Amino acid sequence: MSSQTLQAPGRTPAPKGGRVGGGLLDPRQLVRSLPAAFAKLNPVTLWRNPVMFIVEIGAVFATVLAITEPSFFAWAVVVWLWLTVVFANLAEAVAEGRGKAQAATLRAAKRDTVARRIRGDWRPGSAVPALEDVGAPELAQGDFVVVEAGEVIPGDGDVVEGIASVDESAITGESAPVIRESGGDRSAVTGGTKVLSDRIVVRITQRPGESFIDRMIALVEGANRQKTPNEIALNILLAALTIIFLVATATMQPMAIYAKAENPGVLDSLALTADGVTGIVLVSLLVCLIPTTIGALLSAIGIAGMDRLVQRNVLAMSGRAVEAAGDVGTLLLDKTGTITLGNRQASEFVPAPGVPVEELAAAAQLSSLADETPEGRSIVVYAKEAYGLRERQPGELAHAEWVPFTAQTRMSGVEVDGRQVRKGAATAVMKWVRDNGGHPTDEVGAIVDAVSGSGGTPLVVGEITDGRARVLGVIHLKDVVKQGMRERFDEMRRMGIRTVMITGDNPLTARAIADEAGVDDFLAEATPEDKLALIRKEQEGGRLVAMTGDGTNDAPALAQADVGVAMNTGTSAAKEAGNMVDLDSNPTKLIEIVEIGKQLLITRGALTTFSIANDIAKYFAIIPAMFAAVYPGLEALNVMRLASPQSAILSAVIFNAIVIVALIPLALRGVRYRPSSASKLLGRNLCLYGLGGIVVPFAGIKFIDLLVQFLPGMS
Amino acid sequence: MSPTTAGILFILSLIAFLVLTHRPLGDYMYRVYSGARHLGIERVIYRLIGVRPDAEQRWSVYARSLLAFSAISILFLYGLQRLQDKLFLSLGMAPVTDHVAWNTAVSFVTNTNWQSYSGESTMGHLVQMAGLAVQNFVSAAVGMAVAIALVRGFARRRTEELGNFWVDLVRGSVRILLPIAFVGALALVAGGLVQNFAAPHDVTTLTGGTQAITGGPVASQEIIKELGTNGGGFYNTNSAHPFENAVSWTNWLEIAAILVIPFALPRTFGRMVGDRRQGYAITAVMATLALISVALLTSLELAHGGTVPQATGAAMEGKEVRFGVADSAAFAAATTLTSTGAVDSFHDSYTALGGMITMFNMMLGEVAPGGVGAGLYGMLVLAVITVFVAGLMVGRTPEYLGKKIGAREIKLASMYFLVTPVLVLTGTAFAMGSPEQRASMLNTGPHGFSEVLYAFTSASNNNGSAFGGLTVNTPWYDVALGLCMALGRFLPIVFVLALAGSLARQSPVPASAGTLPTHRPQFVGMVVGVTLILVALTFLPALALGPLAEGIH
């Protein structure tokens, strides 16, 4: 299976480092989801959404009324009431549809494979006895299976013997193979991925039917999706509002009958008769008032939030975790790979007194040509970039004798044309110079201390030419903070999130990097226990903590953290302990996860506000339509100058339905989120969705009325 | 000086008074409810009722104590009325009929003081003093106790304990209400209110008929009637009666007494949660709503549309000449914005839209500033609902004062908010649906409907003022309105205490830049907006068929 086919249906590659955006809504997707939307009209499933369930009951009631007393107006309202329910179902169906496309590609990976299971007792390291072929679904926890090049790994597990390159594109979408080996933090393999080379023995850790891919499929399909705590709370508020409007509408009837009876001269109309407000109009009013907009879009927002994570190759094991991400107060970030590039790099050559810096650069480069460590490579690169020294291949210096680094000498170098060059740990190189009759000056010691003090690692370069030993200078190796991290952390601070850098470095080095990156705090010489203690301490203070981790020793901290993101390259223990898995294994993504969590909540709040604010305009449309006949003064409330009572009511109902469809893209994409303080965010969203929610329906209903008034039976 | 200028000065002087008293009284109440010391008289009371004053209560125990106390109070008050002819100081009055006695007992225990009887011709001095006046004190103290318990819920962390109901009840009565009422009563006597045990005087009126003029302990009852936002008058005409409200400055003092505690409680709240700005924000919400209401009501009354007011130059129908339009409107606003319900003019005679403002004031849930205690807890519940919607919009689980507003909290806040609208609307609908109850209306058309709507709004919100124009001393209205008063008082109280319990259990989330600030004008504006919109949406159809239909031409 190629990664291209995987990418096609929906999993767009994550925009690296970009703002939280989202997939655009394809109009064809709406059409494709229509059958599912109609299927969801089934009251057995719809009752879980109380607001829309009430609309459906209203629609049924209105249909009965329209059959018994048919009129064009009644049927027009009935059609739009049904459309309101269908549109709500459509929102959910579209959101689910996107997940289904992803699930389909995952299912393709989960075809039935035949596993070669080791028969009988076997321990890693011992000779493999006979193998038996069994179907993958029959594998039990603790079984050992042998997988060779070209075979698909039959289930999730840990490599217990061997090393292999594995194509994990089926789950990560990343086509480059990864190395999996026994022991250490790269031992976990996922069922459905393919071994490209070598042979490994895997101990199965999953229970049958509960593989990683099974869980992924369930997650992206939104199957057994559970409502998140905030969603439950919001549903309660919406239910309360629905009850209020139900009471307000129902109790209006005796008041209306009284009003009509007090004005016997007024003729019965389609809106008001001696029996009170007509059923059709009463249902219309109720549907317009109850918070249908947010009620219709609520579950789509939740599904789309999970989906946005999936688009960024993050799998959240529960919606609760996504929501918690928005609440995070403290971010624990590993220094290496998250804040800094993976390795230290040469950043400066500091020559000893009397040595030209070019000479130091040349010696440093020469000594590093055969050094294949990332640090060594960085010296060569820096010499080229800063001093224009051409990179020479070791082969060019055929007669050179390379001195490799050893733990004993703690330095490496070269001997060429009678000249010896060494670079390495300060004490080792200085001792080497002294042993050969040189006298390193105090200034060199000062340079070394200065580099250490600034958080860098000093490498001393020394040479022996013509029997004279001397120190040429110091290479300053430093951790390079990733670009843009300081800005990111400033944003976090504005969002009220504390960032803590976790590192195994000594406090001095840690502080220097923490200052440069702009994190709020750091934990130096951190052990897994320290991490766990820090998380507990933050949680004591009422803050939610997010962290990433990959090793088995991270598992307790991942489990303790409120948002624990395990790297996909990590061990199964880490993946089990966390509540999210990042398939790209990119620790920086934690920041995006937080933003997605916030965006999810903001979208819900914004649409709730919009939905409630909409009601004002609807009252101005419907109240005069119902009662201006008996109390002509109320015509003053018809500020939109709607053409007739019928057209006013129909326009309000149509607006109410159309606004759902119009907001589906927003619900799926999430409202725009830019990190800023709570006050600013609220101000902006209030203006947009609060004031907008008041104004938009006035314009919308008026516009619809301009068209609707030409329909028959509207005057 | 034009009536408008005089009205503005009247209101400005009231504002000045409230600004001056806000801080010292709020701080004093903070010390009263937070202190560990018990006064000698309080110890005696605790010993008498068998309470250990230092034992704290969980929310459920607090609620049970409150409900038990109120139930016993209702029974006692009912008995006192039914047996008044057998007891002393009855002035020869007959026992109160069963439905009126039930209605009155519930009315005074719930701090509503709805009166379906006329005071001077129904209740003897003993009922007035040992029954009604006592409830004027303790029902107010109960309201404050609930508010303090809710504030403790916000202020405390990881505890089940909300304080002790009996201690809060006794301290509120003994240390806050009694001293202020004592001083206030003396001032009112100085202003010309009566305070005696005199038997009725028979006087011959100008038209030659005879009239019995009843005296009594009026001033002492008058002050607590206002201070405790009770509103039950000694006389049928309430504060329009010259013995209850003699001159312009007693009118001012009575309005000041109505508002002084409700406006100082937010300060107490701010002190208790350790952030005075939070108290100022709540005060600002209350003040904004109150100012909008007073300004609208006064200007609608001063504008005096209609033939008769145009001809006479003022909408004077139902208003006392000695107070005038503006001062009467200020009283009407104050009494309906709080749960007082005392009147110095007749709301039924207000302009249609002016009358609507008095109704709308009550429909707000009486939170601006509301009844003593009840206003604060009502406002805090609205703040919780606002925080929930606003909190989502800043991308966090909503929290107020560090306490998370989750499913349980929003459920209790929603149920609190549901109670009164449901009672008002279903009660009104039942009355309007029944020909017999419609017969109680003295007016036809939308005005008649307004009378019924007002009655249920007043009872369910525990206000107690009457629009008038509705015969309510019928068994049906007495029972129905009594139920509205009882449910409208005790259901919300139980929900508030449950909310307090749920908040007190939490440990607070520290504030950060990502936390929604709840002390800024932005939040104040949002609470005002949410309150106005929620109430308008709930009651607009009903208001459209009543005052709006009558008032818009």
Interface residues (C-beta under 8 A of the other chain):
Chain A: P229 N230 I232 A233 L234 I236 L237 A239 A240 I243 I244 F245 V247 A248 T249 A250 T251 M252 Q253 P254 M255 A256 I257 Y258 A259 E262 L285 L289 E323 G326 D327 G329 R493 R494 M495 G496 I497 R498 G541 G542 R543 G597 K598 Q599 L601 I602 R604 G605 A606 T608 T609 I612 A613 D615 I616 Y619 I623 F627 V630 Y631 G633 L634 A636 L637 Y673 S677 A678 S679 L681 L682 G683 N685 L686 Y689 G690
Chain B: I385 F388 V389 A390 G391 L392 M393 V394 G395 R396 T397 P398 G402 I405 G406 A407 E409 I410 K411 S414 M415 F417 L418 P421 V422 L425 T426 T428 A429 F430 M432 G433 R438 T444 G445 P446 F449 S507 P508 V509 P510 S512 A513 G514 T515 L516 P517 R520 Q522 M526 G529 I533 A536 L537 T538 F539 L540 P541 A542 A544 L545 L548 A549 E550 G551 I552 H553
